[in-house]
Structures are given as structure tokens and as C-alpha cells.
């Protein structure tokens, strides 16, 4: 596809999904993973909600570095996404909820619960693997270091 960056190709695939596996680490550095619903905003950040009662909530507060995986065996495609999670508050939370509920209106049922928290993951690395045909393709994007 001419004129489309690797980052845009990866984001388009991720946006086409509604669930992914989010990996975090506990206080001892042990891995934990959970399937979550998410949306990707226009900047390529992933927005999701969770309960403050779940293990991942405490994990995210202790160590905001996360990994996300998603894919389809039927399509023989998959993506990896790594980034930094931030709990959202104030105006950022309000804007993220609009994006999140527009793409996932069923999630609005959790909004009124006091234990519902919202996070944004800002990407640092993304990879798309597409083995759907003989012309296997792997593309990567890494955030430029400041």
C-alpha cells in the first residue's frame, strides 16, 4: 500500500479487533495476563477499563510497562504492542470515555461503578505479523527515543 506507513498498517489491524491479551507483572515481577476489551484512539494509544478489585489494576500502578498480544489463527495474523499505561483522570478521562464508549457502547454499564478505572497505554513498540499468504510480512514500529 503506497503512502501508508508501517505504523498506520499496524494500527489498522489492531483497530479491527475488540479484544486482546494484556500482560502485566505483579509486585514480585511475576507475569499475569488477562483478556480485555479495548479501543485504539487516533494517536495509536489503547484505552480500556478495569476494576480496581482486579490484579491488573494494582500491577499497573506498580509497574506501568505492559505488553499486549492479539491475533487470529484463522487469518494467520497477529500483533504485539508494548507501552506505558496511565490511569486516566479529569479531562483526559472524559475524552477517553467518549472514544471508548463510541466504539464499545456496552462498556458504559460499568461506568457508574466506583471501582471502574480507565487506562490509556501509549505505545513504545508495535509489530504486525501477517502470514496469510506465501509473501509473509512482518513490520515493526518503535517509538523514537527523546
Helices and strands as residue ranges (DSSP letters): H 6-15, E 19-25, E 31-37, E 39-40, E 46-51, H 55-62, E 65-72, E 77-87, H 90-103, G 105-110, E 116-130, E 137-142
